[in-house]
Amino acid sequence: MLRIITWNIQWGLGIDGNVDLRRLVDEARAIADFDVLCLQEVSDNFSDLKGNDGGNQFAELAGLLPNYTAVEGVALDVPDGAGRRRRFGNMILSRLPVAQVLRHTLPWEAAPTRNMPRLLLEATVETRSGPLRVMTTHLEYSSDKLRRAQVEGIREAHRCACERVAIPREDGPGTYARFPTSASAVLTGDFNMRPPDPAKQRISEPFGHGVPALRDAWQVAYGAQPHPTSFCLFEQSNGPPHCCDFVFVTDDIASRVRRIAYDQETQASDHQPVLLELDL
């Protein structure tokens, strides 16, 4: 069985106002002996974020999980005015071997809202039953227009990956070496929209041409049962409690979903972590 946890960690800022990455890792381990951990809102050199000491959280998280391959997905990369870079984005940590990693910059349309670049991070992990693409993302909070464009970017990245499986490229030496990949995929993240949102529904629309659709794993497992709360459960400054964190699986592995669970206890972030268990 493969266990994947996805969590928007808010740079480790808990409801108590303390930033503690070790607490986050410990609480994730308490949820499950995870094989893959997908994180959003990881920071480096952002001391002006609440409670943040400005440390390199990508490196710190890698150090807390030394037996995992740490994959960084930097969406925002800007100067700090003192000769260093400030970085913010996503991360995948995998106990399973990791083949090729891809970083897809999502469309960044013009919008008058407060917004920033977003990324889809993709790592192909090698499971006992074959390669599996694990993707994680964090979509724009402030603009429906931007989210809709980013959803199209995710769909295009998935379509291209599946077509590269159907039409393998020529293998070659050095930078042209071909690595294992698969049409089978898991998509995780903070999508900053609620379950009925048309943009959320768009993620699962069919592709055609043999590309497997991305299905909401909660709906695969539990049908029309409402999604549990994943945001604002303990602190409502961003609105009433609701769900905006989802896991999607491709059609071809939907039958292998054993369980999906939203942890409703931890207060180590303003989001709740989500666990997916797959028979693989």
C-alpha positions as CSV (number, residue, x, y, z in Angstrom):
1,M,0.0,0.0,0.0
2,L,1.2,3.5,-0.8
3,R,0.5,6.3,1.6
4,I,0.5,10.0,0.5
5,I,-0.1,13.0,2.7
6,T,-0.7,16.4,1.3
7,W,-0.6,19.5,3.6
8,N,-0.5,23.3,3.2
9,I,1.8,24.0,6.1
10,Q,1.7,27.8,6.1
11,W,5.5,27.9,6.5
12,G,5.0,25.9,9.7
13,L,2.9,28.5,11.5
14,G,0.4,26.8,13.8
15,I,-2.8,28.1,15.3
16,D,-0.8,28.9,18.5
17,G,1.3,31.4,16.5
18,N,4.5,29.3,16.7
19,V,6.5,28.1,13.6
20,D,7.6,24.6,14.2
21,L,8.5,22.3,11.3
22,R,9.5,19.4,13.5
23,R,6.0,19.5,15.0
24,L,4.6,19.3,11.5
25,V,6.7,16.3,10.5
26,D,5.9,14.5,13.8
27,E,2.2,15.1,13.4
28,A,2.3,13.9,9.8
29,R,4.1,10.7,11.0
30,A,1.4,10.3,13.6
31,I,-1.3,10.3,10.9
32,A,0.5,7.6,8.9
33,D,3.8,6.0,8.1
34,F,3.8,8.0,4.8
35,D,5.7,7.1,1.7
36,V,5.3,10.5,0.1
37,L,4.7,13.9,1.7
38,C,3.4,16.8,-0.5
39,L,3.8,20.2,1.0
40,Q,2.6,23.7,0.1
41,E,3.8,27.1,1.4
42,V,7.4,26.2,2.1
43,S,9.6,29.3,2.5
44,D,13.3,30.3,2.4
45,N,14.6,33.7,3.6
46,F,11.2,35.1,4.3
47,S,11.6,36.6,7.8
48,D,8.7,39.0,7.3
49,L,6.2,36.1,7.3
50,K,4.5,35.8,10.7
51,G,6.6,33.9,13.2
52,N,9.2,33.0,10.5
53,D,12.9,33.2,11.4
54,G,13.9,33.5,7.7
55,G,15.5,30.0,7.5
56,N,15.7,27.7,4.5
57,Q,12.7,25.5,5.2
58,F,13.4,23.4,2.1
59,A,16.7,22.4,3.7
60,E,15.3,22.0,7.1
61,L,12.5,19.7,6.0
62,A,15.0,17.6,4.1
63,G,17.1,17.3,7.2
64,L,14.1,16.2,9.3
65,L,13.4,13.4,6.8
66,P,16.9,12.2,5.9
67,N,15.6,8.9,4.4
68,Y,13.5,10.7,1.9
69,T,14.4,12.3,-1.5
70,A,13.6,16.0,-1.1
71,V,12.2,17.7,-4.2
72,E,11.9,21.5,-4.2
73,G,9.3,23.3,-6.2
74,V,10.1,27.0,-6.1
75,A,7.3,29.1,-7.5
76,L,8.4,32.6,-6.2
77,D,12.1,33.5,-6.6
78,V,12.9,37.1,-5.9
79,P,15.9,39.2,-4.5
80,D,15.9,40.2,-0.8
81,G,17.8,43.4,-1.4
82,A,20.8,42.1,0.5
83,G,22.4,39.8,-2.1
84,R,20.4,36.7,-1.4
85,R,17.2,35.2,-2.9
86,R,13.8,34.7,-1.3
87,R,12.0,31.6,-2.3
88,F,8.5,30.2,-1.7
89,G,6.7,27.2,-3.1
90,N,6.0,23.5,-2.8
91,M,7.9,20.4,-1.9
92,I,7.6,16.6,-2.3
93,L,9.5,14.2,0.0
94,S,9.5,10.6,-1.1
95,R,10.8,7.4,0.6
96,L,10.4,5.7,-2.7
97,P,13.0,6.1,-5.5
98,V,12.4,9.2,-7.5
99,A,12.9,9.2,-11.3
100,Q,12.4,12.4,-13.3
101,V,11.2,15.6,-11.7
102,L,9.4,18.3,-13.6
103,R,8.5,21.8,-12.5
104,H,5.6,23.3,-14.5
105,T,5.2,27.1,-14.2
106,L,1.4,27.6,-14.3
107,P,-0.1,30.5,-16.3
108,W,0.1,33.8,-14.6
109,E,-2.5,36.0,-16.2
110,A,-2.7,39.7,-15.5
111,A,-5.2,40.5,-12.6
112,P,-5.5,43.5,-10.3
113,T,-5.7,41.4,-7.2
114,R,-2.7,40.6,-4.9
115,N,-1.3,37.5,-6.6
116,M,2.0,35.7,-7.3
117,P,3.5,33.0,-9.6
118,R,2.3,29.4,-9.0
119,L,3.8,26.1,-9.8
120,L,2.9,22.4,-10.4
121,L,5.6,20.2,-9.0
122,E,5.8,16.7,-10.5
123,A,7.9,13.7,-9.3
124,T,7.7,10.2,-10.7
125,V,8.1,7.7,-7.9
126,E,8.9,4.1,-8.5
127,T,6.4,1.8,-6.7
128,R,6.4,-2.0,-6.7
129,S,3.7,-2.0,-9.3
130,G,5.4,0.6,-11.6
131,P,6.1,4.3,-11.9
132,L,3.5,6.8,-10.6
133,R,3.5,10.5,-11.2
134,V,2.9,12.5,-8.0
135,M,2.0,16.1,-8.5
136,T,1.4,18.9,-6.0
137,T,0.3,22.5,-6.4
138,H,-1.1,25.6,-4.7
139,L,-3.4,27.7,-6.8
140,E,-4.1,31.4,-6.5
141,Y,-6.2,32.6,-3.6
142,S,-7.4,36.0,-4.8
143,S,-8.6,35.5,-8.3
144,D,-11.0,33.1,-10.0
145,K,-9.6,34.1,-13.4
146,L,-6.1,33.1,-12.3
147,R,-7.3,29.8,-10.8
148,R,-9.1,28.9,-14.0
149,A,-6.0,29.6,-16.1
150,Q,-3.9,27.5,-13.7
151,V,-6.3,24.6,-13.9
152,E,-5.9,24.6,-17.7
153,G,-2.1,24.6,-17.1
154,I,-2.5,21.5,-14.9
155,R,-4.6,19.7,-17.4
156,E,-2.1,20.5,-20.2
157,A,0.8,19.2,-18.1
158,H,-1.1,16.0,-17.5
159,R,-2.1,15.6,-21.1
160,C,1.4,16.0,-22.3
161,A,2.7,13.5,-19.8
162,C,0.2,10.9,-20.9
163,E,1.0,11.5,-24.6
164,R,4.7,11.1,-23.9
165,V,3.8,7.7,-22.5
166,A,1.8,6.8,-25.6
167,I,4.4,8.1,-28.0
168,P,7.8,7.5,-26.3
169,R,10.6,9.7,-27.3
170,E,13.9,8.3,-28.6
171,D,16.3,7.3,-25.9
172,G,19.8,8.8,-25.8
173,P,22.9,9.5,-23.9
174,G,23.4,12.2,-21.2
175,T,20.7,14.8,-21.1
176,Y,18.6,12.7,-23.6
177,A,18.3,9.7,-21.3
178,R,14.8,8.4,-20.9
179,F,13.5,7.7,-17.4
180,P,10.4,5.7,-16.2
181,T,7.1,7.5,-16.4
182,S,3.4,6.7,-16.4
183,A,0.0,8.0,-17.3
184,S,-1.1,7.0,-13.8
185,A,-0.9,10.0,-11.5
186,V,-2.0,11.5,-8.2
187,L,-2.6,15.3,-8.0
188,T,-2.6,16.9,-4.6
189,G,-2.6,20.4,-3.2
190,D,-4.4,23.5,-1.9
191,F,-6.7,24.5,-4.8
192,N,-8.2,27.6,-3.0
193,M,-11.7,26.7,-4.2
194,R,-14.6,24.8,-2.8
195,P,-15.9,21.5,-4.1
196,P,-18.8,22.9,-6.2
197,D,-16.6,25.5,-7.9
198,P,-16.7,25.0,-11.7
199,A,-13.0,25.4,-11.9
200,K,-12.6,22.5,-9.5
201,Q,-15.0,20.4,-11.5
202,R,-13.0,21.3,-14.7
203,I,-10.0,19.4,-13.3
204,S,-12.0,16.1,-13.6
205,E,-13.5,16.7,-17.1
206,P,-12.5,14.0,-19.7
207,F,-9.6,14.5,-22.0
208,G,-10.2,12.0,-24.8
209,H,-7.4,10.4,-26.8
210,G,-6.7,7.8,-24.1
211,V,-5.7,10.3,-21.5
212,P,-7.1,9.2,-18.1
213,A,-9.2,11.8,-16.3
214,L,-8.3,13.1,-12.9
215,R,-11.0,12.1,-10.4
216,D,-11.5,13.5,-6.9
217,A,-10.4,10.7,-4.6
218,W,-12.8,11.6,-1.9
219,Q,-15.7,11.2,-4.4
220,V,-14.2,8.0,-5.6
221,A,-14.3,6.6,-2.1
222,Y,-17.4,8.2,-0.6
223,G,-19.6,9.4,-3.5
224,A,-21.7,12.4,-2.7
225,Q,-20.7,12.6,1.0
226,P,-19.5,16.2,1.7
227,H,-15.8,16.7,1.9
228,P,-14.6,17.3,5.4
229,T,-13.3,20.7,6.4
230,S,-9.7,21.4,5.5
231,F,-9.4,25.1,6.1
232,C,-10.5,27.6,8.7
233,L,-11.4,24.8,11.1
234,F,-9.8,26.4,14.1
235,E,-9.3,30.0,12.9
236,Q,-11.9,31.8,10.8
237,S,-10.2,35.0,9.7
238,N,-10.3,33.7,6.1
239,G,-14.0,32.8,6.3
240,P,-16.1,30.0,7.6
241,P,-14.7,26.4,7.7
242,H,-14.6,24.8,4.3
243,C,-12.7,22.4,2.1
244,C,-10.2,23.6,-0.5
245,D,-7.5,20.8,-0.2
246,F,-8.1,17.9,-2.5
247,V,-6.5,14.7,-3.9
248,F,-7.2,13.5,-7.4
249,V,-6.3,10.1,-8.9
250,T,-6.3,9.1,-12.6
251,D,-9.2,6.8,-13.7
252,D,-6.9,3.8,-14.2
253,I,-6.0,3.7,-10.5
254,A,-9.3,4.9,-9.0
255,S,-10.3,1.3,-8.1
256,R,-7.1,1.1,-6.0
257,V,-8.2,3.9,-3.6
258,R,-8.4,2.2,-0.2
259,R,-9.0,5.3,2.0
260,I,-8.8,9.0,2.0
261,A,-9.0,10.9,5.3
262,Y,-8.9,14.5,6.4
263,D,-7.2,14.9,9.8
264,Q,-9.5,17.1,11.9
265,E,-7.3,17.3,15.1
266,T,-4.0,18.9,14.3
267,Q,-3.5,22.6,14.7
268,A,0.0,22.8,13.4
269,S,-1.1,24.9,10.4
270,D,-4.2,26.8,9.3
271,H,-5.0,23.9,6.9
272,Q,-5.7,20.2,7.7
273,P,-3.6,17.4,6.2
274,V,-5.2,14.9,3.9
275,L,-4.1,11.2,3.7
276,L,-4.5,9.0,0.6
277,E,-4.0,5.2,0.8
278,L,-3.6,3.4,-2.5
279,D,-3.3,-0.4,-3.1
280,L,-0.3,-0.5,-5.4
